Amino acid sequence: MNRLIAESLACLIIAALFFMCGFLLGGERLGMFYAILSLSSSLGFYHGMREGEKNEREKQRIKWKSVRERL
């Protein structure tokens, strides 16, 4: 649960930074565009990372299951 909170907070902080940079460079619309782009890429990255972790856990579970069956 703590990891989920940390990842969500990191996404929001990065989006806020991108919004500020975009706002300073080109106004509110560009800032919003950068923030939305940042959020979508961050969430996609974390979703992919979680899927990879799930797959790795499944591989470990299958591996240990086969080891127990051999014994």
N, CA, C and O atoms as a Tripos MOL2 file, in Angstrom:
@<TRIPOS>MOLECULE
protein
  284   283    71     0     0
PROTEIN
NO_CHARGES

@<TRIPOS>ATOM
      1 N           0.8240   -1.1920    0.0000 N.3       1 MET1
      2 CA          0.0000    0.0000    0.0000 C.3       1 MET1
      3 C           0.8720    1.2620    0.0000 C.2       1 MET1
      4 O           0.5550    2.2410   -0.6750 O.2       1 MET1
      5 N           1.9620    1.2290    0.7560 N.am      2 ASN2
      6 CA          2.8510    2.3900    0.8020 C.3       2 ASN2
      7 C           3.4700    2.6630   -0.5590 C.2       2 ASN2
      8 O           3.6810    3.8140   -0.9400 O.2       2 ASN2
      9 N           3.7600    1.5850   -1.2910 N.am      3 ARG3
     10 CA          4.3640    1.7590   -2.6080 C.3       3 ARG3
     11 C           3.3800    2.4250   -3.5640 C.2       3 ARG3
     12 O           3.7700    3.2740   -4.3660 O.2       3 ARG3
     13 N           2.1190    2.0460   -3.4820 N.am      4 LEU4
     14 CA          1.1020    2.6510   -4.3270 C.3       4 LEU4
     15 C           0.9750    4.1450   -4.0520 C.2       4 LEU4
     16 O           0.8500    4.9450   -4.9790 O.2       4 LEU4
     17 N           1.0070    4.5130   -2.7930 N.am      5 ILE5
     18 CA          0.9280    5.9270   -2.4120 C.3       5 ILE5
     19 C           2.1550    6.6770   -2.9280 C.2       5 ILE5
     20 O           2.0320    7.7860   -3.4480 O.2       5 ILE5
     21 N           3.3200    6.0840   -2.7890 N.am      6 ALA6
     22 CA          4.5480    6.7330   -3.2540 C.3       6 ALA6
     23 C           4.5400    6.9140   -4.7710 C.2       6 ALA6
     24 O           4.9350    7.9670   -5.2710 O.2       6 ALA6
     25 N           4.0960    5.9020   -5.5010 N.am      7 GLU7
     26 CA          4.0400    6.0150   -6.9580 C.3       7 GLU7
     27 C           3.0300    7.0800   -7.3920 C.2       7 GLU7
     28 O           3.2950    7.8460   -8.3180 O.2       7 GLU7
     29 N           1.8870    7.1270   -6.7330 N.am      8 SER8
     30 CA          0.8790    8.1330   -7.0750 C.3       8 SER8
     31 C           1.3900    9.5320   -6.7830 C.2       8 SER8
     32 O           1.1820   10.4540   -7.5720 O.2       8 SER8
     33 N           2.0510    9.6900   -5.6570 N.am      9 LEU9
     34 CA          2.6090   10.9870   -5.2980 C.3       9 LEU9
     35 C           3.6920   11.4050   -6.2880 C.2       9 LEU9
     36 O           3.7740   12.5750   -6.6630 O.2       9 LEU9
     37 N           4.5090   10.4670   -6.7050 N.am     10 ALA10
     38 CA          5.5530   10.7780   -7.6880 C.3      10 ALA10
     39 C           4.9310   11.2220   -9.0080 C.2      10 ALA10
     40 O           5.4150   12.1700   -9.6280 O.2      10 ALA10
     41 N           3.8670   10.5530   -9.4480 N.am     11 CYS11
     42 CA          3.1780   10.9440  -10.6870 C.3      11 CYS11
     43 C           2.6420   12.3670  -10.5850 C.2      11 CYS11
     44 O           2.7780   13.1570  -11.5200 O.2      11 CYS11
     45 N           2.0370   12.6870   -9.4590 N.am     12 LEU12
     46 CA          1.4630   14.0190   -9.2870 C.3      12 LEU12
     47 C           2.5340   15.1020   -9.2180 C.2      12 LEU12
     48 O           2.3530   16.1880   -9.7690 O.2      12 LEU12
     49 N           3.6400   14.8180   -8.5510 N.am     13 ILE13
     50 CA          4.7230   15.7970   -8.4520 C.3      13 ILE13
     51 C           5.3320   16.0550   -9.8240 C.2      13 ILE13
     52 O           5.5930   17.2030  -10.1830 O.2      13 ILE13
     53 N           5.5570   14.9980  -10.5880 N.am     14 ILE14
     54 CA          6.1150   15.1630  -11.9260 C.3      14 ILE14
     55 C           5.1590   15.9430  -12.8140 C.2      14 ILE14
     56 O           5.5840   16.8080  -13.5800 O.2      14 ILE14
     57 N           3.8650   15.6400  -12.7140 N.am     15 ALA15
     58 CA          2.8730   16.3720  -13.5160 C.3      15 ALA15
     59 C           2.8450   17.8460  -13.1280 C.2      15 ALA15
     60 O           2.7300   18.7130  -13.9950 O.2      15 ALA15
     61 N           2.9500   18.1350  -11.8360 N.am     16 ALA16
     62 CA          2.9660   19.5320  -11.3950 C.3      16 ALA16
     63 C           4.2000   20.2600  -11.9270 C.2      16 ALA16
     64 O           4.1110   21.4140  -12.3490 O.2      16 ALA16
     65 N           5.3320   19.5950  -11.9070 N.am     17 LEU17
     66 CA          6.5460   20.2180  -12.4460 C.3      17 LEU17
     67 C           6.4230   20.4800  -13.9430 C.2      17 LEU17
     68 O           6.8110   21.5410  -14.4320 O.2      17 LEU17
     69 N           5.8780   19.5000  -14.6660 N.am     18 PHE18
     70 CA          5.6880   19.7020  -16.0990 C.3      18 PHE18
     71 C           4.6900   20.8230  -16.3650 C.2      18 PHE18
     72 O           4.8680   21.5970  -17.3060 O.2      18 PHE18
     73 N           3.6360   20.9220  -15.5440 N.am     19 PHE19
     74 CA          2.6710   22.0100  -15.7150 C.3      19 PHE19
     75 C           3.3480   23.3630  -15.5250 C.2      19 PHE19
     76 O           3.1340   24.2920  -16.3040 O.2      19 PHE19
     77 N           4.1700   23.4610  -14.4780 N.am     20 MET20
     78 CA          4.8430   24.7470  -14.2310 C.3      20 MET20
     79 C           5.7830   25.1080  -15.3710 C.2      20 MET20
     80 O           5.8330   26.2620  -15.7970 O.2      20 MET20
     81 N           6.5300   24.1230  -15.8650 N.am     21 CYS21
     82 CA          7.4370   24.4070  -16.9870 C.3      21 CYS21
     83 C           6.6530   24.8270  -18.2320 C.2      21 CYS21
     84 O           7.0130   25.8000  -18.8950 O.2      21 CYS21
     85 N           5.5860   24.0980  -18.5480 N.am     22 GLY22
     86 CA          4.7760   24.4470  -19.7090 C.3      22 GLY22
     87 C           4.0910   25.7900  -19.5570 C.2      22 GLY22
     88 O           3.9710   26.5480  -20.5200 O.2      22 GLY22
     89 N           3.6410   26.0830  -18.3400 N.am     23 PHE23
     90 CA          2.9910   27.3720  -18.0730 C.3      23 PHE23
     91 C           3.9680   28.5150  -18.2780 C.2      23 PHE23
     92 O           3.6190   29.5430  -18.8580 O.2      23 PHE23
     93 N           5.1850   28.3370  -17.8060 N.am     24 LEU24
     94 CA          6.1840   29.3910  -17.9670 C.3      24 LEU24
     95 C           6.6040   29.5630  -19.4160 C.2      24 LEU24
     96 O           6.9040   30.6750  -19.8500 O.2      24 LEU24
     97 N           6.6260   28.4660  -20.1700 N.am     25 LEU25
     98 CA          7.0570   28.5550  -21.5650 C.3      25 LEU25
     99 C           5.9690   29.0620  -22.5080 C.2      25 LEU25
    100 O           6.2510   29.8240  -23.4320 O.2      25 LEU25
    101 N           4.7130   28.6350  -22.2720 N.am     26 GLY26
    102 CA          3.7200   28.9890  -23.2710 C.3      26 GLY26
    103 C           2.3240   29.2490  -22.7670 C.2      26 GLY26
    104 O           1.4000   29.3540  -23.5740 O.2      26 GLY26
    105 N           2.1350   29.3560  -21.5010 N.am     27 GLY27
    106 CA          0.8020   29.6640  -20.9980 C.3      27 GLY27
    107 C           0.0930   28.4490  -20.4230 C.2      27 GLY27
    108 O           0.6520   27.3590  -20.3000 O.2      27 GLY27
    109 N          -1.1730   28.6920  -20.0740 N.am     28 GLU28
    110 CA         -1.9560   27.6710  -19.3680 C.3      28 GLU28
    111 C          -2.2400   26.4380  -20.2270 C.2      28 GLU28
    112 O          -2.1780   25.3110  -19.7340 O.2      28 GLU28
    113 N          -2.5450   26.6430  -21.4920 N.am     29 ARG29
    114 CA         -2.8710   25.5020  -22.3550 C.3      29 ARG29
    115 C          -1.6740   24.5680  -22.5290 C.2      29 ARG29
    116 O          -1.8150   23.3480  -22.4410 O.2      29 ARG29
    117 N          -0.5260   25.1300  -22.7690 N.am     30 LEU30
    118 CA          0.6740   24.3030  -22.9310 C.3      30 LEU30
    119 C           1.0200   23.6020  -21.6190 C.2      30 LEU30
    120 O           1.4600   22.4520  -21.6250 O.2      30 LEU30
    121 N           0.8220   24.2870  -20.5050 N.am     31 GLY31
    122 CA          1.0600   23.6760  -19.2030 C.3      31 GLY31
    123 C           0.1490   22.4940  -18.9500 C.2      31 GLY31
    124 O           0.5920   21.4520  -18.4660 O.2      31 GLY31
    125 N          -1.1310   22.6530  -19.2790 N.am     32 MET32
    126 CA         -2.0800   21.5500  -19.1150 C.3      32 MET32
    127 C          -1.7300   20.3870  -20.0400 C.2      32 MET32
    128 O          -1.8210   19.2240  -19.6470 O.2      32 MET32
    129 N          -1.3340   20.7060  -21.2590 N.am     33 PHE33
    130 CA         -0.9480   19.6610  -22.2020 C.3      33 PHE33
    131 C           0.2350   18.8640  -21.6570 C.2      33 PHE33
    132 O           0.2170   17.6340  -21.6840 O.2      33 PHE33
    133 N           1.2570   19.5540  -21.1670 N.am     34 TYR34
    134 CA          2.4260   18.8720  -20.6030 C.3      34 TYR34
    135 C           2.0520   18.0350  -19.3840 C.2      34 TYR34
    136 O           2.5500   16.9220  -19.2160 O.2      34 TYR34
    137 N           1.1810   18.5650  -18.5390 N.am     35 ALA35
    138 CA          0.7810   17.8350  -17.3340 C.3      35 ALA35
    139 C           0.0120   16.5690  -17.6980 C.2      35 ALA35
    140 O           0.2690   15.5120  -17.1230 O.2      35 ALA35
    141 N          -0.9120   16.6540  -18.6270 N.am     36 ILE36
    142 CA         -1.6840   15.4810  -19.0400 C.3      36 ILE36
    143 C          -0.7850   14.4600  -19.7160 C.2      36 ILE36
    144 O          -0.9130   13.2600  -19.4730 O.2      36 ILE36
    145 N           0.1100   14.9220  -20.5490 N.am     37 LEU37
    146 CA          1.0580   14.0200  -21.2030 C.3      37 LEU37
    147 C           1.9390   13.3230  -20.1780 C.2      37 LEU37
    148 O           2.2020   12.1260  -20.2970 O.2      37 LEU37
    149 N           2.3930   14.0520  -19.1840 N.am     38 SER38
    150 CA          3.2270   13.4820  -18.1330 C.3      38 SER38
    151 C           2.4660   12.4420  -17.3180 C.2      38 SER38
    152 O           2.9940   11.3680  -17.0330 O.2      38 SER38
    153 N           1.2320   12.7570  -16.9440 N.am     39 LEU39
    154 CA          0.4260   11.8040  -16.1740 C.3      39 LEU39
    155 C           0.1570   10.5290  -16.9530 C.2      39 LEU39
    156 O           0.2620    9.4300  -16.4080 O.2      39 LEU39
    157 N          -0.1870   10.6690  -18.2110 N.am     40 SER40
    158 CA         -0.5000    9.4770  -18.9980 C.3      40 SER40
    159 C           0.7330    8.6010  -19.1890 C.2      40 SER40
    160 O           0.6360    7.3760  -19.1140 O.2      40 SER40
    161 N           1.8800    9.2060  -19.4330 N.am     41 SER41
    162 CA          3.0900    8.3980  -19.6110 C.3      41 SER41
    163 C           3.5300    7.7670  -18.2930 C.2      41 SER41
    164 O           3.9850    6.6230  -18.2830 O.2      41 SER41
    165 N           3.4040    8.4890  -17.1900 N.am     42 SER42
    166 CA          3.7810    7.9350  -15.8920 C.3      42 SER42
    167 C           2.8820    6.7720  -15.5030 C.2      42 SER42
    168 O           3.3590    5.7420  -15.0270 O.2      42 SER42
    169 N           1.5860    6.9390  -15.7050 N.am     43 LEU43
    170 CA          0.6590    5.8690  -15.3600 C.3      43 LEU43
    171 C           0.8640    4.6570  -16.2500 C.2      43 LEU43
    172 O           0.7710    3.5240  -15.7790 O.2      43 LEU43
    173 N           1.1400    4.8720  -17.5170 N.am     44 GLY44
    174 CA          1.4360    3.7610  -18.4210 C.3      44 GLY44
    175 C           2.6950    3.0260  -18.0150 C.2      44 GLY44
    176 O           2.7430    1.7970  -18.0590 O.2      44 GLY44
    177 N           3.7170    3.7700  -17.6180 N.am     45 PHE45
    178 CA          4.9710    3.1620  -17.1820 C.3      45 PHE45
    179 C           4.7500    2.3090  -15.9380 C.2      45 PHE45
    180 O           5.2090    1.1680  -15.8780 O.2      45 PHE45
    181 N           4.0450    2.8600  -14.9380 N.am     46 TYR46
    182 CA          3.8220    2.1080  -13.7030 C.3      46 TYR46
    183 C           2.9240    0.9050  -13.9280 C.2      46 TYR46
    184 O           3.1090   -0.1340  -13.2930 O.2      46 TYR46
    185 N           1.9460    1.0340  -14.8310 N.am     47 HIS47
    186 CA          1.0810   -0.1010  -15.1360 C.3      47 HIS47
    187 C           1.8890   -1.2250  -15.7770 C.2      47 HIS47
    188 O           1.7310   -2.3920  -15.4180 O.2      47 HIS47
    189 N           2.7460   -0.8760  -16.7150 N.am     48 GLY48
    190 CA          3.6090   -1.8710  -17.3530 C.3      48 GLY48
    191 C           4.5690   -2.5140  -16.3750 C.2      48 GLY48
    192 O           4.8380   -3.7130  -16.4500 O.2      48 GLY48
    193 N           5.0820   -1.7180  -15.4610 N.am     49 MET49
    194 CA          5.9970   -2.2400  -14.4590 C.3      49 MET49
    195 C           5.2740   -3.2260  -13.5480 C.2      49 MET49
    196 O           5.8280   -4.2680  -13.1970 O.2      49 MET49
    197 N           4.0690   -2.9130  -13.1710 N.am     50 ARG50
    198 CA          3.2810   -3.8190  -12.3140 C.3      50 ARG50
    199 C           2.9550   -5.1070  -13.0320 C.2      50 ARG50
    200 O           3.0030   -6.1780  -12.4260 O.2      50 ARG50
    201 N           2.6230   -5.0320  -14.3160 N.am     51 GLU51
    202 CA          2.3360   -6.2450  -15.0800 C.3      51 GLU51
    203 C           3.5780   -7.1260  -15.1480 C.2      51 GLU51
    204 O           3.4830   -8.3490  -15.0510 O.2      51 GLU51
    205 N           4.7310   -6.5090  -15.3140 N.am     52 GLY52
    206 CA          5.9820   -7.2670  -15.3260 C.3      52 GLY52
    207 C           6.2400   -7.9500  -13.9960 C.2      52 GLY52
    208 O           6.6960   -9.0930  -13.9570 O.2      52 GLY52
    209 N           5.9490   -7.2500  -12.9030 N.am     53 GLU53
    210 CA          6.1280   -7.8470  -11.5830 C.3      53 GLU53
    211 C           5.1630   -9.0010  -11.3630 C.2      53 GLU53
    212 O           5.5340  -10.0150  -10.7720 O.2      53 GLU53
    213 N           3.9170   -8.8560  -11.8350 N.am     54 LYS54
    214 CA          2.9460   -9.9400  -11.7080 C.3      54 LYS54
    215 C           3.4210  -11.1630  -12.4880 C.2      54 LYS54
    216 O           3.3340  -12.2910  -12.0020 O.2      54 LYS54
    217 N           3.9220  -10.9320  -13.6960 N.am     55 ASN55
    218 CA          4.4210  -12.0450  -14.5030 C.3      55 ASN55
    219 C           5.5970  -12.7260  -13.8220 C.2      55 ASN55
    220 O           5.7000  -13.9530  -13.8410 O.2      55 ASN55
    221 N           6.4830  -11.9410  -13.2210 N.am     56 GLU56
    222 CA          7.6460  -12.5080  -12.5300 C.3      56 GLU56
    223 C           7.2110  -13.3410  -11.3230 C.2      56 GLU56
    224 O           7.7480  -14.4240  -11.0920 O.2      56 GLU56
    225 N           6.2420  -12.8400  -10.5540 N.am     57 ARG57
    226 CA          5.7280  -13.6110   -9.4120 C.3      57 ARG57
    227 C           5.0900  -14.9060   -9.8640 C.2      57 ARG57
    228 O           5.2420  -15.9410   -9.2160 O.2      57 ARG57
    229 N           4.3670  -14.8520  -10.9860 N.am     58 GLU58
    230 CA          3.7280  -16.0570  -11.5200 C.3      58 GLU58
    231 C           4.7860  -17.0800  -11.9420 C.2      58 GLU58
    232 O           4.6220  -18.2770  -11.7030 O.2      58 GLU58
    233 N           5.8620  -16.6170  -12.5640 N.am     59 LYS59
    234 CA          6.9500  -17.5280  -12.9410 C.3      59 LYS59
    235 C           7.5680  -18.1760  -11.7120 C.2      59 LYS59
    236 O           7.8510  -19.3740  -11.7110 O.2      59 LYS59
    237 N           7.7800  -17.3800  -10.6600 N.am     60 GLN60
    238 CA          8.3510  -17.9310   -9.4280 C.3      60 GLN60
    239 C           7.4010  -18.9370   -8.7910 C.2      60 GLN60
    240 O           7.8380  -19.9640   -8.2730 O.2      60 GLN60
    241 N           6.1070  -18.6450   -8.8280 N.am     61 ARG61
    242 CA          5.1360  -19.5630   -8.2480 C.3      61 ARG61
    243 C           5.1320  -20.8850   -8.9940 C.2      61 ARG61
    244 O           5.0900  -21.9470   -8.3720 O.2      61 ARG61
    245 N           5.1740  -20.8350  -10.3170 N.am     62 ILE62
    246 CA          5.1970  -22.0500  -11.1250 C.3      62 ILE62
    247 C           6.4900  -22.8240  -10.8730 C.2      62 ILE62
    248 O           6.4840  -24.0520  -10.7850 O.2      62 ILE62
    249 N           7.5930  -22.0930  -10.7590 N.am     63 LYS63
    250 CA          8.8790  -22.7360  -10.5090 C.3      63 LYS63
    251 C           8.8510  -23.4970   -9.1830 C.2      63 LYS63
    252 O           9.2530  -24.6590   -9.1260 O.2      63 LYS63
    253 N           8.3800  -22.8480   -8.1210 N.am     64 TRP64
    254 CA          8.3480  -23.5080   -6.8180 C.3      64 TRP64
    255 C           7.3270  -24.6280   -6.7730 C.2      64 TRP64
    256 O           7.5090  -25.6130   -6.0570 O.2      64 TRP64
    257 N           6.2630  -24.4830   -7.5310 N.am     65 LYS65
    258 CA          5.2730  -25.5460   -7.6040 C.3      65 LYS65
    259 C           5.8810  -26.8010   -8.2300 C.2      65 LYS65
    260 O           5.6470  -27.9130   -7.7570 O.2      65 LYS65
    261 N           6.6590  -26.6180   -9.2900 N.am     66 SER66
    262 CA          7.2940  -27.7730   -9.9280 C.3      66 SER66
    263 C           8.3760  -28.3750   -9.0200 C.2      66 SER66
    264 O           8.5810  -29.5890   -9.0310 O.2      66 SER66
    265 N           9.0620  -27.5490   -8.2440 N.am     67 VAL67
    266 CA         10.0650  -28.0690   -7.3190 C.3      67 VAL67
    267 C           9.3890  -28.9130   -6.2460 C.2      67 VAL67
    268 O           9.8830  -29.9870   -5.9010 O.2      67 VAL67
    269 N           8.2670  -28.4410   -5.7160 N.am     68 ARG68
    270 CA          7.5380  -29.2090   -4.6870 C.3      68 ARG68
    271 C           6.9970  -30.5120   -5.2490 C.2      68 ARG68
    272 O           6.9680  -31.5220   -4.5460 O.2      68 ARG68
    273 N           6.5680  -30.5060   -6.5070 N.am     69 GLU69
    274 CA          6.0460  -31.7300   -7.1010 C.3      69 GLU69
    275 C           7.1360  -32.7800   -7.2780 C.2      69 GLU69
    276 O           6.8690  -33.9760   -7.1660 O.2      69 GLU69
    277 N           8.3420  -32.3500   -7.5500 N.am     70 ARG70
    278 CA          9.4560  -33.2960   -7.7000 C.3      70 ARG70
    279 C           9.8250  -33.9560   -6.3860 C.2      70 ARG70
    280 O          10.3030  -35.0900   -6.3630 O.2      70 ARG70
    281 N           9.6010  -33.2420   -5.2910 N.am     71 LEU71
    282 CA          9.9350  -33.8040   -3.9850 C.3      71 LEU71
    283 C           8.8470  -34.7450   -3.5720 C.2      71 LEU71
    284 O           8.9190  -35.3380   -2.4960 O.2      71 LEU71
@<TRIPOS>BOND
     1     1     2 1
     2     2     3 1
     3     3     4 2
     4     3     5 am
     5     5     6 1
     6     6     7 1
     7     7     8 2
     8     7     9 am
     9     9    10 1
    10    10    11 1
    11    11    12 2
    12    11    13 am
    13    13    14 1
    14    14    15 1
    15    15    16 2
    16    15    17 am
    17    17    18 1
    18    18    19 1
    19    19    20 2
    20    19    21 am
    21    21    22 1
    22    22    23 1
    23    23    24 2
    24    23    25 am
    25    25    26 1
    26    26    27 1
    27    27    28 2
    28    27    29 am
    29    29    30 1
    30    30    31 1
    31    31    32 2
    32    31    33 am
    33    33    34 1
    34    34    35 1
    35    35    36 2
    36    35    37 am
    37    37    38 1
    38    38    39 1
    39    39    40 2
    40    39    41 am
    41    41    42 1
    42    42    43 1
    43    43    44 2
    44    43    45 am
    45    45    46 1
    46    46    47 1
    47    47    48 2
    48    47    49 am
    49    49    50 1
    50    50    51 1
    51    51    52 2
    52    51    53 am
    53    53    54 1
    54    54    55 1
    55    55    56 2
    56    55    57 am
    57    57    58 1
    58    58    59 1
    59    59    60 2
    60    59    61 am
    61    61    62 1
    62    62    63 1
    63    63    64 2
    64    63    65 am
    65    65    66 1
    66    66    67 1
    67    67    68 2
    68    67    69 am
    69    69    70 1
    70    70    71 1
    71    71    72 2
    72    71    73 am
    73    73    74 1
    74    74    75 1
    75    75    76 2
    76    75    77 am
    77    77    78 1
    78    78    79 1
    79    79    80 2
    80    79    81 am
    81    81    82 1
    82    82    83 1
    83    83    84 2
    84    83    85 am
    85    85    86 1
    86    86    87 1
    87    87    88 2
    88    87    89 am
    89    89    90 1
    90    90    91 1
    91    91    92 2
    92    91    93 am
    93    93    94 1
    94    94    95 1
    95    95    96 2
    96    95    97 am
    97    97    98 1
    98    98    99 1
    99    99   100 2
   100    99   101 am
   101   101   102 1
   102   102   103 1
   103   103   104 2
   104   103   105 am
   105   105   106 1
   106   106   107 1
   107   107   108 2
   108   107   109 am
   109   109   110 1
   110   110   111 1
   111   111   112 2
   112   111   113 am
   113   113   114 1
   114   114   115 1
   115   115   116 2
   116   115   117 am
   117   117   118 1
   118   118   119 1
   119   119   120 2
   120   119   121 am
   121   121   122 1
   122   122   123 1
   123   123   124 2
   124   123   125 am
   125   125   126 1
   126   126   127 1
   127   127   128 2
   128   127   129 am
   129   129   130 1
   130   130   131 1
   131   131   132 2
   132   131   133 am
   133   133   134 1
   134   134   135 1
   135   135   136 2
   136   135   137 am
   137   137   138 1
   138   138   139 1
   139   139   140 2
   140   139   141 am
   141   141   142 1
   142   142   143 1
   143   143   144 2
   144   143   145 am
   145   145   146 1
   146   146   147 1
   147   147   148 2
   148   147   149 am
   149   149   150 1
   150   150   151 1
   151   151   152 2
   152   151   153 am
   153   153   154 1
   154   154   155 1
   155   155   156 2
   156   155   157 am
   157   157   158 1
   158   158   159 1
   159   159   160 2
   160   159   161 am
   161   161   162 1
   162   162   163 1
   163   163   164 2
   164   163   165 am
   165   165   166 1
   166   166   167 1
   167   167   168 2
   168   167   169 am
   169   169   170 1
   170   170   171 1
   171   171   172 2
   172   171   173 am
   173   173   174 1
   174   174   175 1
   175   175   176 2
   176   175   177 am
   177   177   178 1
   178   178   179 1
   179   179   180 2
   180   179   181 am
   181   181   182 1
   182   182   183 1
   183   183   184 2
   184   183   185 am
   185   185   186 1
   186   186   187 1
   187   187   188 2
   188   187   189 am
   189   189   190 1
   190   190   191 1
   191   191   192 2
   192   191   193 am
   193   193   194 1
   194   194   195 1
   195   195   196 2
   196   195   197 am
   197   197   198 1
   198   198   199 1
   199   199   200 2
   200   199   201 am
   201   201   202 1
   202   202   203 1
   203   203   204 2
   204   203   205 am
   205   205   206 1
   206   206   207 1
   207   207   208 2
   208   207   209 am
   209   209   210 1
   210   210   211 1
   211   211   212 2
   212   211   213 am
   213   213   214 1
   214   214   215 1
   215   215   216 2
   216   215   217 am
   217   217   218 1
   218   218   219 1
   219   219   220 2
   220   219   221 am
   221   221   222 1
   222   222   223 1
   223   223   224 2
   224   223   225 am
   225   225   226 1
   226   226   227 1
   227   227   228 2
   228   227   229 am
   229   229   230 1
   230   230   231 1
   231   231   232 2
   232   231   233 am
   233   233   234 1
   234   234   235 1
   235   235   236 2
   236   235   237 am
   237   237   238 1
   238   238   239 1
   239   239   240 2
   240   239   241 am
   241   241   242 1
   242   242   243 1
   243   243   244 2
   244   243   245 am
   245   245   246 1
   246   246   247 1
   247   247   248 2
   248   247   249 am
   249   249   250 1
   250   250   251 1
   251   251   252 2
   252   251   253 am
   253   253   254 1
   254   254   255 1
   255   255   256 2
   256   255   257 am
   257   257   258 1
   258   258   259 1
   259   259   260 2
   260   259   261 am
   261   261   262 1
   262   262   263 1
   263   263   264 2
   264   263   265 am
   265   265   266 1
   266   266   267 1
   267   267   268 2
   268   267   269 am
   269   269   270 1
   270   270   271 1
   271   271   272 2
   272   271   273 am
   273   273   274 1
   274   274   275 1
   275   275   276 2
   276   275   277 am
   277   277   278 1
   278   278   279 1
   279   279   280 2
   280   279   281 am
   281   281   282 1
   282   282   283 1
   283   283   284 2
@<TRIPOS>SUBSTRUCTURE
     1 MET1         2 RESIDUE 1 A MET
     2 ASN2         6 RESIDUE 1 A ASN
     3 ARG3        10 RESIDUE 1 A ARG
     4 LEU4        14 RESIDUE 1 A LEU
     5 ILE5        18 RESIDUE 1 A ILE
     6 ALA6        22 RESIDUE 1 A ALA
     7 GLU7        26 RESIDUE 1 A GLU
     8 SER8        30 RESIDUE 1 A SER
     9 LEU9        34 RESIDUE 1 A LEU
    10 ALA10       38 RESIDUE 1 A ALA
    11 CYS11       42 RESIDUE 1 A CYS
    12 LEU12       46 RESIDUE 1 A LEU
    13 ILE13       50 RESIDUE 1 A ILE
    14 ILE14       54 RESIDUE 1 A ILE
    15 ALA15       58 RESIDUE 1 A ALA
    16 ALA16       62 RESIDUE 1 A ALA
    17 LEU17       66 RESIDUE 1 A LEU
    18 PHE18       70 RESIDUE 1 A PHE
    19 PHE19       74 RESIDUE 1 A PHE
    20 MET20       78 RESIDUE 1 A MET
    21 CYS21       82 RESIDUE 1 A CYS
    22 GLY22       86 RESIDUE 1 A GLY
    23 PHE23       90 RESIDUE 1 A PHE
    24 LEU24       94 RESIDUE 1 A LEU
    25 LEU25       98 RESIDUE 1 A LEU
    26 GLY26      102 RESIDUE 1 A GLY
    27 GLY27      106 RESIDUE 1 A GLY
    28 GLU28      110 RESIDUE 1 A GLU
    29 ARG29      114 RESIDUE 1 A ARG
    30 LEU30      118 RESIDUE 1 A LEU
    31 GLY31      122 RESIDUE 1 A GLY
    32 MET32      126 RESIDUE 1 A MET
    33 PHE33      130 RESIDUE 1 A PHE
    34 TYR34      134 RESIDUE 1 A TYR
    35 ALA35      138 RESIDUE 1 A ALA
    36 ILE36      142 RESIDUE 1 A ILE
    37 LEU37      146 RESIDUE 1 A LEU
    38 SER38      150 RESIDUE 1 A SER
    39 LEU39      154 RESIDUE 1 A LEU
    40 SER40      158 RESIDUE 1 A SER
    41 SER41      162 RESIDUE 1 A SER
    42 SER42      166 RESIDUE 1 A SER
    43 LEU43      170 RESIDUE 1 A LEU
    44 GLY44      174 RESIDUE 1 A GLY
    45 PHE45      178 RESIDUE 1 A PHE
    46 TYR46      182 RESIDUE 1 A TYR
    47 HIS47      186 RESIDUE 1 A HIS
    48 GLY48      190 RESIDUE 1 A GLY
    49 MET49      194 RESIDUE 1 A MET
    50 ARG50      198 RESIDUE 1 A ARG
    51 GLU51      202 RESIDUE 1 A GLU
    52 GLY52      206 RESIDUE 1 A GLY
    53 GLU53      210 RESIDUE 1 A GLU
    54 LYS54      214 RESIDUE 1 A LYS
    55 ASN55      218 RESIDUE 1 A ASN
    56 GLU56      222 RESIDUE 1 A GLU
    57 ARG57      226 RESIDUE 1 A ARG
    58 GLU58      230 RESIDUE 1 A GLU
    59 LYS59      234 RESIDUE 1 A LYS
    60 GLN60      238 RESIDUE 1 A GLN
    61 ARG61      242 RESIDUE 1 A ARG
    62 ILE62      246 RESIDUE 1 A ILE
    63 LYS63      250 RESIDUE 1 A LYS
    64 TRP64      254 RESIDUE 1 A TRP
    65 LYS65      258 RESIDUE 1 A LYS
    66 SER66      262 RESIDUE 1 A SER
    67 VAL67      266 RESIDUE 1 A VAL
    68 ARG68      270 RESIDUE 1 A ARG
    69 GLU69      274 RESIDUE 1 A GLU
    70 ARG70      278 RESIDUE 1 A ARG
    71 LEU71      282 RESIDUE 1 A LEU
